[in-house]
């Protein structure tokens, strides 16, 4: 027996899910959330997978928070190279 328990959550028995899994998965993909029950007790939850959109860092995000030294791209001292090789 299917029942709605919250605004977007529907309880559905395991037997019902087994009978028409593809329909329930399509509904979940559309945003519906299901609580699968067995013997009237919650067993699992089926919900859509959250897919994050592209994330772009705003230009100038850290402006003024640090200063790039003038010798930033100068060759490293030989001592530092040796320390890396020893590790």
Secondary structure by P-SEA (a helix, b strand, c coil): ccccccccbbbbcaaaaaacaaaaaaaaaabbbbbbbccccccbbbbccccccccccccccccccccccccccccccaaaaaaaaac
